[in-house]
Amino acid sequence: MKRKLTDNVKRIEQRIEDACQRVDRDVSRIKMVAVTKTVSLDVIRNLLDVGVRDVGESKVQELDKRAAMIQEGLNRRTRDHGLPAIPRPRWHMVGHLQRNKVKALLPWVEMIHSVDSLRLAEEIDAQAAKIDRVIPILVEINVSGESAKHGVAVAATTHLVEQLNTLDHLEVHGLMAMGPLTDDETRIRLTFERVQELYDEVVSERACGPHFKELSMGMSNDFEHAIEFGATIVRIGTALFEGIEMNHPAAEPAQTE
Ligand SMILES: *Cc1c(COP(=O)(O)O)cnc(C)c1O
């Protein structure tokens, strides 16, 4: 499995590089988050072994459980077997987040991609204060119109970013968006272009703070287009696990609950 994973990672990295070259962007500005919701813990362990550090889950329960189990394994490896420490993974929460799950999420999460309301952000702020952390977050915007349930409206984004800047225990690192569920490349590109414009608007209106540098958009089917329009974080699942058994029950899209 390790060889297959290594090949897949290399292939995606190459595609990221090619996409950057086409639009004259610096490839070091793009980070890949491996979205592992469809694969087993064993696949995640192998991913870490081949050097992937940023992993994403779309459900709090899964993220918590998996992060705890992986950490336990890493501890055992150094403690009991004297093996060199592998850096711990950085866990990204990419799916819809409910306020009552925030507390359980915070001890493990590196970045929350899916903040779409002041109320949710206030809960993150309050819980983060209790454990003395400052949580990097992204504001999820609803641009495609299809996943109408989640994400803040385009017109409300700048104001929300301004409000979130007043919270001490979170940092707004940028925006997150999902492309439309379609093969229509024109529509995909128009959507990402709109997100890029919105990102630039937030920056030019000085609504954002110093950490506002990330644009999380692009998945297996559309990440090259996303890079064309300024993505700095691409969230890749399916394409990364091609040829590897998908045996996890949570193999369903995040946004259909
Ligand atoms: C599942 C998921 C991804 C990865 O999707 P693929 O099409 O498998 O690459 C990215 N972002 C979010 C929010 C997801 O839920």
The ligand as an SDF file (V2000), in Angstrom:
LIG
                    3D

 15 15  0  0  0  0  0  0  0  0999 V2000
  -14.6550   14.7160    1.1930 C   0  0  0  0  0  0  0  0  0  0  0  0
  -14.2530   16.1210    1.1520 C   0  0  0  0  0  0  0  0  0  0  0  0
  -13.1740   16.5420    0.3630 C   0  0  0  0  0  0  0  0  0  0  0  0
  -12.4080   15.5960   -0.5500 C   0  0  0  0  0  0  0  0  0  0  0  0
  -13.2090   15.2790   -1.6530 O   0  0  0  0  0  0  0  0  0  0  0  0
  -12.6560   14.3820   -2.8640 P   0  0  0  0  0  0  0  0  0  0  0  0
  -13.5910   14.6990   -3.9690 O   0  0  0  0  0  0  0  0  0  0  0  0
  -12.7390   12.9800   -2.4020 O   0  0  0  0  0  0  0  0  0  0  0  0
  -11.2730   14.8070   -3.1510 O   0  0  0  0  0  0  0  0  0  0  0  0
  -12.8290   17.8750    0.3990 C   0  0  0  0  0  0  0  0  0  0  0  0
  -13.5020   18.7730    1.1560 N   0  0  0  0  0  0  0  0  0  0  0  0
  -14.5430   18.4100    1.9360 C   0  0  0  0  0  0  0  0  0  0  0  0
  -15.2390   19.4470    2.7390 C   0  0  0  0  0  0  0  0  0  0  0  0
  -14.9500   17.0860    1.9500 C   0  0  0  0  0  0  0  0  0  0  0  0
  -15.9970   16.7290    2.7160 O   0  0  0  0  0  0  0  0  0  0  0  0
  1  2  1  0
  2  3  1  0
  2 14  2  0
  3  4  1  0
  3 10  2  0
  4  5  1  0
  5  6  1  0
  6  7  2  0
  6  8  1  0
  6  9  1  0
 10 11  1  0
 11 12  2  0
 12 13  1  0
 12 14  1  0
 14 15  1  0
M  END
$$$$
